[in-house]
Amino acid sequence: MLNQIYEEDFLGFSYGFRPERGQHDALDALFVGIETRKLSYILDADVAGFFDGVSQDWLVRFVEHRVGDRRIIHLIRKWLRAGVLENRYCK
């Protein structure tokens, strides 16, 4: 449901975590861009760690503006509080 709501906000050249767009699609588009256009720069942004520092209250407030279903908001709050379980003994 969230994909359907937020998908319209993404630009055509955004690839990360989008339906039917993966890293290989991004590399193909990059190759075509490099081969067919004069480029001044290439931007690669990685948001790893973004959610470690973002205010969860503000995040939920922004989602509430677009999502009217209180059950979904409740689930998002639960996911944000869930944390991560890591197995330190895996190789």
C-alpha positions in Angstrom: 0.0 0.0 0.0 2.8 2.4 0.9 4.5 1.8 -2.5 1.3 2.8 -4.3 1.0 6.0 -2.3 4.6 7.1 -2.6 5.6 5.8 -6.0 4.3 8.9 -7.7 6.8 11.0 -5.8 9.9 9.2 -7.3 11.6 10.5 -10.4 12.2 8.3 -13.4 15.9 7.9 -12.6 15.3 6.6 -9.1 16.0 2.9 -8.7 16.5 1.8 -5.1 13.8 -0.3 -3.5 11.2 0.4 -6.2 8.9 -2.2 -7.8 10.4 -3.8 -10.9 13.6 -1.7 -10.7 16.8 -3.1 -9.3 20.5 -2.5 -9.2 21.0 -4.0 -12.6 18.4 -1.6 -14.1 20.3 1.3 -12.5 23.6 0.0 -14.0 22.0 -0.3 -17.4 20.7 3.2 -17.3 24.1 4.5 -16.1 25.8 2.8 -19.0 23.4 4.2 -21.5 23.8 7.7 -20.0 27.6 7.5 -20.0 27.6 6.3 -23.6 25.1 8.6 -25.1 25.4 11.9 -23.2 28.0 14.3 -22.1 27.9 14.1 -18.3 29.4 16.5 -15.8 28.8 14.3 -12.7 27.2 11.1 -11.5 25.4 11.0 -8.1 25.1 7.9 -6.0 23.4 8.3 -2.6 23.2 5.6 0.0 20.8 6.1 2.8 22.2 3.3 5.0 22.0 4.5 8.6 19.4 7.2 7.7 16.8 5.6 10.0 19.3 5.5 12.9 19.2 9.3 13.2 15.8 10.3 11.9 13.1 11.3 14.4 10.5 8.6 14.4 7.8 11.0 15.6 8.4 13.2 12.7 8.5 10.3 10.3 5.2 9.1 11.5 3.7 12.6 11.2 4.8 12.8 7.6 3.3 9.4 6.8 0.0 10.4 8.6 -0.3 13.2 6.0 -0.5 10.7 3.2 -2.0 7.6 4.9 -5.4 7.9 6.4 -5.7 4.4 7.7 -5.0 4.4 11.5 -4.3 0.6 11.4 -1.4 1.2 9.0 0.0 4.0 11.2 -0.3 1.6 14.2 1.7 -1.0 12.3 4.4 1.4 11.3 4.8 2.5 14.9 5.2 -1.1 15.9 7.8 -1.7 13.2 9.8 1.3 14.3 9.8 0.0 17.9 10.6 -3.6 16.9 14.4 -3.3 16.7 16.7 -5.8 15.1 17.7 -9.2 16.2 21.2 -10.2 15.1 22.7 -13.7 15.2 26.4 -13.1 16.1 27.3 -16.7 15.5 26.4 -16.9 11.8 29.2 -17.1 9.4 
